């Protein structure tokens, strides 16, 4: 099975994970995973592609330098993965969350209805879901790779009660899963051994760069690639 994973900057950890597996020959021989990141996730909520019917043409100038379309001409993959919809920091790092929150979040000075919250999440994911749907409706197997949970050193946790930000992250992920389930798109989850008892990523999975506050490292990427390979074998 040949698999292509694309998406935002969280793909970097997946690329490192693939390299670790290749070095140690630890992936099943029948699974071949390629990772081609598009770039920063900040542009994923925008119209970064054009629907050409049988394929998606990448139109965002910064993205098209790395990938011009999916499916690619002359290249066959048995499945396509997108790493982008679960980049919850796009939402929870917004300064507005110092005041607004869902009713499920502790200490919300200005509670937000769940219907409005779902709209916030959908506005973030709209084009990513459409991108997946182009592939899905053309008969291609698609899946989504979950991005890391928040790390304790994330600066967003200093602007508000960390428990509230963690709950916000959970709520975004829950709504995201609902949106994907409605399209029949499976999610490859963050491994449980990467998360502590409160729901934060364990520090051992941080990158060496202290300025990087939300990406995973090579060890994390390797665990995710293991989960992806296992899930793909079960999907066959």
N, C-alpha and C positions, 0 to 999 in steps of 0.2 A: 504494500500500500504506500503510495506516494502522497505526501501531505505538504501543503504550503500554508504557513502562518504569516499573516501580515498585520499591520496596525500601528500603534503608537510606540512611544519610547520604552514601554515596558517589554517590548520585544527584545531589547538588548539582553536582558537576563535570560530569555529563552535561547537566544543565540549562544550565549556562554554555556548554557546547559547542554545544548546539542554538542558543542565542542568537547565538553567533559565526557559525555556518553561515547562520542566517537573515539576519544583518546583511550577510554577504558573498555570499549566494545561491549557496552552494557545495554544497548537498545536491541529489541527483537529484530532479527535479520529481515523479517517481512515488513517492517515499518521504516520508511525513510522520510524524515522530517526536514523541510527547508524553512528558514525564517527570513522574510524580507520586510523589514520595517519601512513604514512610509515617512515617519518623522514625529514631531511633537503632537501630543494629543489635543493641544489647544485648538486645532483647526478641525477636529473631528465633528464638532457640532455644526459645522458649516457645510455648504453644498460642495463637497470636495470631489465629486464625480458626476458624470452624466450617464443617465440610463440609455443605453443604445439597443435595448431589447434583449439581445442574446449575450451581452456583456456590459460591464461597467467600465467606462473610460475615465481614468483619473485626470481631473482637470485642475486641481489645486497645484500651482506651479512648484511649490516646495515638495509636494508628494510625487509628482510625475517624474521627477528626476530619478526616482528609485523603482517605480512601477508605473507603467502607462495604462494598463488595463488588466481586468480579470474577467474570465479566464484569459491567460496569455495565449497569443497565437503560436501554434506549433508546439505547445507544451501541455501535457496532460497531468492532472493531479486527481487523485481519488477523493480527496476531501480538502476543504479550505477552512482555516481557522482565522478568527478576527480577535485580536487583543486590543480593546479600546473601550467598549461600553462600560466596563467596571472601573474605569479610572475616576473614582468618586471624588478625588481631590479637585477636579474641575469645579465641582459644586461646593464642597464643604470648605474650601479655602476662600470663598467669596466672603467679603467683610460683612455682608448683610446677615449672615448667620450669627452675628453677635447679638442680633435683636430678634430675628424671626426664627421660628422652629415649628415642627409638627407637634401635635398634642402629645405624642409619644416621647418627646424629648424633655428631660428634666429642666426646670427653671426657665421655661420659655416666656419671655416678657410679652411677646406678641405671637400667640399661637396661630398657626397656618392650617387651614383645612387640608385633609388628605387629598381631596380632589385637586386643589391648587398645587400641592406638593407633587402629585403624579404628573401634572402638567409641566412643572419645572424639570422633572427627570426626563419626560418625553421630549421636551425642547432640546435637552442635551443630547439625546440618543437618536433623534428623528432620522438623520441622514445615515447613521451607522446601521440602523434597522433596514432602511431602504436599500443600502448597499448589500447587506446580507440577503435581502429578498430577491435581488436581481439574480444572484447565484442560485438561490434555493428554487426559484420558479423555473429555472432552466435545467433542473434535475441534478444539480450538484449537491453533494453532501457538505453541510456547513456546521460549524460549531463556534462557540465563543470561549475564549480563555479568560478566566477571572484574573484581575489585577490584584496585587498585594493589598492586605488590610493596612490601616494606618500604623505607622511606627510611633513609638512613644516620643521620639525626638522631633516629630513633625511640628513646625512652628505654629500651625493652626491651633494646636492644643493649648497654646499659651494665651490665645485671644479670648477663649471662652472655656467654660467648664469642660475638661477633657471627656467626661462621661457623656456630655451632650453631643460633642463631635463624634464620638464613637457610636452613639445611637443614631445620629444622622447618617453615618456611613452604612450602618445596618439597614436603615430604612431605604436608602438609595439602592442598595444591592437587592433588597427584597422586591422593590418595584421593577428593577431591571430584570430580575428573573421572571417576574410575571409577564413582562413585555415579550421576552424571548420565548417563554413557554407558549404564549398565544400564537407564535409563528412556528412552533414545533422545533425550535433550535436548542440543542443541548448546551450545557455549560460545563467546562472543566474547572472544578473548584480549586481554591488554594488548599494545599494539603493541611490536614488538622495539626500535624506535627510542627507546622510553621507558626502556629498561633498560641498565645498564652491564655491563661484562664479567664482573663477579662476581655479578650478579643483583639488584642494588639499583636502585630507581627513580633516575633522574637528577635532580639538584637543581633543574634548570630547570622541573620539573613540580610543585614544591612550591607550596602556596598562599602568599600574602604574609604571612598570620598566622603568626608564628614559633611560636605555641603549638599550631598544628595540625600534628601529627606523622605523619599517615597518609593524609590525603586528597590528591587531585590538584587541579590548578588548571584554569582555563578552556582553556588550550592542550592539556592532557592530555584534557580532556573532549571537545574538538573532534576529536582523533585517534580517540578511542573511538567517537564518533558516526559518523565516516567508516567505521571498521571494521564497525560495526553495519549501516550502510546497504548497504555492499558485500556483507556476508554475507547479508542479507535478500534482495537481488536474486538472489544465487546459489541461495537456497533455493526460489525461485519455480518 
